[in-house]
Amino acid sequence: MRDVHSGETAMAESGGKRRGWSWWYLLFLIQCVAVLWPPFFNKAAPYWQGIPFFYWYQLLWVIIGAVLTAIVYFATEG
């Protein structure tokens, strides 16, 4: 019969930690709301070098999302 706790035992033997929830993960909520709530970006003006706001706002959040992900990673790294 298979041991139900074999994964936990293997993790404990390898020295790995099981991480719980952290307040740092709330930074991801900022990104989700900013890119999934259309009233924030549903407009054409202001333009940036001829690119409507709708497009450059979304592309800017790609960079901001990478920065937020790095912050959360390093803050929660054991």
C-alpha positions as CSV (number, residue, x, y, z in Angstrom):
1,M,0.0,0.0,0.0
2,R,1.2,3.5,-0.8
3,D,2.3,5.9,1.9
4,V,0.1,9.0,1.9
5,H,2.7,11.2,3.5
6,S,5.7,10.1,1.4
7,G,5.8,13.5,-0.4
8,E,6.0,15.3,2.9
9,T,8.7,13.0,4.2
10,A,10.7,13.5,1.0
11,M,10.4,17.2,1.3
12,A,11.5,17.2,5.0
13,E,14.5,14.9,4.1
14,S,15.6,17.2,1.3
15,G,15.7,20.2,3.6
16,G,12.9,22.0,1.6
17,K,10.4,24.2,3.3
18,R,6.8,24.4,2.7
19,R,5.9,28.0,2.4
20,G,2.6,29.5,3.4
21,W,0.6,32.5,2.4
22,S,2.3,35.9,2.6
23,W,0.9,39.5,2.6
24,W,3.3,40.2,-0.3
25,Y,1.0,38.2,-2.6
26,L,-1.5,41.1,-2.4
27,L,0.8,43.0,-4.8
28,F,-0.5,40.7,-7.5
29,L,-4.0,41.9,-6.8
30,I,-3.0,45.4,-7.8
31,Q,-1.8,44.1,-11.2
32,C,-5.0,42.1,-11.8
33,V,-7.3,44.9,-11.0
34,A,-5.3,47.4,-13.1
35,V,-5.4,45.3,-16.3
36,L,-8.8,43.6,-15.9
37,W,-10.9,46.6,-15.0
38,P,-11.7,48.3,-18.3
39,P,-12.8,51.7,-16.9
40,F,-9.1,52.3,-16.0
41,F,-7.9,52.1,-19.6
42,N,-10.9,52.3,-21.9
43,K,-9.9,55.5,-23.8
44,A,-7.7,56.6,-26.6
45,A,-6.2,59.8,-25.2
46,P,-3.6,60.6,-24.1
47,Y,-1.4,59.4,-26.9
48,W,2.3,58.5,-26.4
49,Q,4.3,58.9,-29.7
50,G,1.1,58.2,-31.7
51,I,0.1,55.1,-29.7
52,P,-3.3,55.3,-28.0
53,F,-3.5,55.1,-24.2
54,F,-5.3,51.7,-24.3
55,Y,-2.2,50.0,-25.9
56,W,0.6,51.7,-24.1
57,Y,-1.2,51.3,-20.7
58,Q,-1.3,47.5,-21.2
59,L,2.3,47.3,-22.4
60,L,3.4,49.4,-19.4
61,W,1.7,46.8,-17.1
62,V,3.9,44.1,-18.6
63,I,6.9,45.8,-17.2
64,I,5.2,46.8,-13.9
65,G,4.0,43.2,-13.6
66,A,7.6,41.9,-14.0
67,V,8.8,44.3,-11.3
68,L,6.0,43.3,-8.9
69,T,6.7,39.6,-9.5
70,A,10.4,40.2,-8.7
71,I,9.5,42.1,-5.5
72,V,7.2,39.3,-4.4
73,Y,9.7,36.6,-5.3
74,F,12.6,38.2,-3.4
75,A,10.4,39.2,-0.4
76,T,9.0,35.7,0.0
77,E,12.2,33.8,-0.8
78,G,13.2,31.6,2.2
